[in-house]
Amino acid sequence: MAEAIVSAILEQMTAITIDKAIEAWSLVQGAEKEVKRLETNFKALRLELEDAEEKEYVDKRVKHWLDKFRDVSYDMEDVLDEWETAVQQLQTDPSGSASVRKWKVCPFVSCFSSGSQVVRRYNIATKIKKVNEEVDEIVKDKVRFELIKRKIKQPKRPETTSFVDVSELIGRDAMKEEIISILLCDYKCRNVPTITLVGMGGIGKTALAQLIYNDHRIQTHFSKTIWVCASDPFDQTQIARAILGDLDPDSLISLKTPTLQSVLSKISERLTREKFLFVFDDVWTDRDQDWETLKVAFKYGMPGSCILVTTRKESVARRLESPHVVPLQLLSEEICWLILSQKAFSGRSQASREILEDIGREIANKCKGLPLAAKTIGGLLQDKKGREEWQDVLNNVIWKSSFAHEIFSPLLLSYHDLPSPIRQCLSYCAIFPNSFTIYKDELIQCWMAQGYLNSDGNRRRELKGEDYFKYLATRSFFQDFEKDTSGSIISCKMHDMVHEFVQFLTEHRFVTEVVARNSTLDLSSKRVRHLRLEIPSWDASPLSTCLIEKLRSLVVVSDGLSSGDGLQDLFSRSKLLRFLEFDWLRLRPEQIAGGMKNLIHLRYLSLISCSGLENLPESVCELINLQSLNLRDCLDLKKLAVGMGKLINLRYLCIKECPRLSYYPKGIRHLTSLTRLSGIRMRVDQSDGNEFSIGDLENLDLLGGSLCVELIGDALNWAEANRAKLHNKIHLKRTDIWICSPNIKKEEVLKALNPPSTLLVELFDYQKWLPFNEARIQRMKIREKLIVARIVSRAALKFIADCSSGSGKSTSD
């Protein structure tokens, strides 16, 4: 991964000093030799970093050296980003256009007439010199470690391989049948019986539970089957609402204030008519109070109802009083070999298998009976062609490290076998919580924001991100894929052990903190660059922070009730942010506007499910480096910023599930770098100077993937529709068009747009749009009711606390 950082730095230096030479060199006048020396030092280190990264887990001295190098590299990236931004400002500032022309004749005489330009030039040159001094020390220190220069791995295109569809869980057939036979017995007992699968991470508990859950006999036997991911922290209310939402969505909607008590009452009432199977996957809590209220509701189920639980902790089974506790044992060496070979030999000939089988069996033996390890190593071996490459895997030093008895040993092997650029993409997934649904397009935008996908060409970055994602998927680092109708992946998850692995890799650099009101966030003892803040309950209290200035990613997640008042200082001081996300916060436009002016490095702004944000502030349009803007599920959003057209570097705009959004500015037509546009409403009856119309798609020829639009207006303007020029949108795969007016006919729209035969166009007329829109409104109402319920619940708790604290006081007031 460190090698990828160096490569990115060298590419960026080349782009600045050659492609934009006149403006760039003027900003570092007097430091030209420092720039050249820095480039030489990074080139000297580049080929030895691969060896250092493999040795860091067996030699603490190497790890310490690498950590220092990563810190300096991040600092250098920040300086280069500041340099490049300053160049862009010089190029786009109308008042500086004359100066740019003069530089060709006299580059250093009259370029910096203003004081701010002189200061900026001095700052950049000084920072480069400081970084150079630190790099010099690192170069001197490396001689102690006898690092070997290695050839840099280049990622192979994933089209040469395919996903392996494992239809059966190898080695667990007998256990699967045993558990199914228990489930099919109609027990007649007071409480709903529980079957608990217990085993260490990576041993296959979830996979076995999924096979049982999806078995046709189970689906036929039970009138209702519900799967619940119950990972830590265990939230009774959230779990209860999820169950009721699956049992009876209308009942959940009908509850004006869906408290835990009211939801459980509805569940109890509905379960009297159901023979159910509930699966609680990945349970960690073994506290009686977390389960008691749920167990009382579940006992109303019809005879024969059952609960299946997966956990790593035997204490969970004891708390649930499970009559059937099924411990999952490690697999035999033969079964590990079958799992590994299924992946490793996919698409190979029998002759190849015979040549490699003896080494493969030795490798399988090192997986220590863990199916995830066998599957992961099998994915690694898919690209290893001959005996020598397989022997290298077998003899790798990591097997002999302290991780030899842990699952991280085979995962480390697979990790180091990845090309360095893909390694850092995988590591970035540490910013997500466990069991998190990762949307592919949003993940690729995160990678892009961090500079992991630098490439020539307008669309090459997204394509490179797609390739990297597929590469990781084929190596089994991702799972649980959700796909669209065309088979393209929409989202995925990470196995819990893979997630723990990437968190282990990125310790101190990627940090998750749970904060309470009036707390202090002190990062002084860590090398934090990417921070996830979880705010379980917080009003407008300020957050005291220490050493947050070097953050590159900041994700703030709340419960839908916390306001953004206490965050002003946080993101206004984090001036180096590339990625900023607020998720489920109550925000006002002025809170966003206040801290935006300092975020010159920001590439990705994500405001997901934020309430209270009625309009996107105009200050967002001053973020000249912004590439991605995600406003998904902002229920109160009514208006986008008028100046959207100034975001000339914007490549990704997501405005899905914003049901109140009615103003889409005309300036969107100027965003010619857009490659993804998700959810937009456009006029089809006219083109005026204020609102976006269908003809304004005319120059957005880089749009790719799927495009979903809603057409509004009283009539179809044929000329305006034809101006969209869909035949030029060669990267688009699919377009879904929803017609929001009874006066517009599908046939007319299709003729007016005249799409190419290669583009799949799905049209939905007004009669289909009405239920679609109604369903969207119902989803909105459910979410708003959940927020109201949380407010009521919080107010009740506060009232109880206030009464308790004042119980000994006089009430005469």
Secondary structure, 3 states (H helix, E strand, C coil): CHHHHHHHHHHHHHHHHHHCHHHHHHCCCCCHHHHHHHHHHHHHHHCCHHHHHHHCCCCHHHHHHHHHHHHHHHHHHHHHHHHHHHHHHHHHCHHHHHHHHHHCCCCCCCCCCCHHHHHHHHHHHHHHHHHHHHHHHHHHHHHHHCCCCCCCCCCCCHHHCCCCCCCCCCCCHHHHHHHHHHHCCCCCCCCCCEEEEECCCCCCHHHHHHHHHHCHHHHHHCCEEEEEECCCCCCHHHHHHHHHHHHCHHHHHHCCCCCHHHHHHHHHHHHCCCCEEEEEEEECCCCHHHHHHHHHHHCCCCCCCEEEEEECCHHHHHHCCCCEEEECCCCCHHHHHHHHHHHHCCCCCHHHHHHHHHHHHHHHHCCCCCHHHHHHHHHHHCCCCCHHHHHHHHCCHHHHCCCCCCCHHHHHHHHHHCCHHHHHHHHHHHHCCCCCCEEHHHHHHHHHHCCCCCCCCCCHHHHHHHHHHHHHHHCCCCEEEEECCCCCEEEEECCHHHHHHHHHHCCCCEEEEECCCCCEEECCCCCCCEEEEECCCCCCCCCEEECCCCCCEEEEECCCCCECHHHHHHHHHCCCCCEEEEECCECCHHHHHHHHCCCCCCCEEEEECCECCCECCHHHHHCCCCCEEECCCCCCCCECCHHHHHCCCCCEEECCCCCCCCECEHHHHHCCCCCEEEEEEEECCCCCCCECEHHHHCCCCCCCEEEEEEEECCCCCHHHHHCCCHHHCCCEEEEEEEECCCCCCHHHHHHHHCCCCCCEEEEECHHHHHHHHHHHHHHHHHHHHHHHHHHHHHHHHHHHHHHHHCCCCCCCC
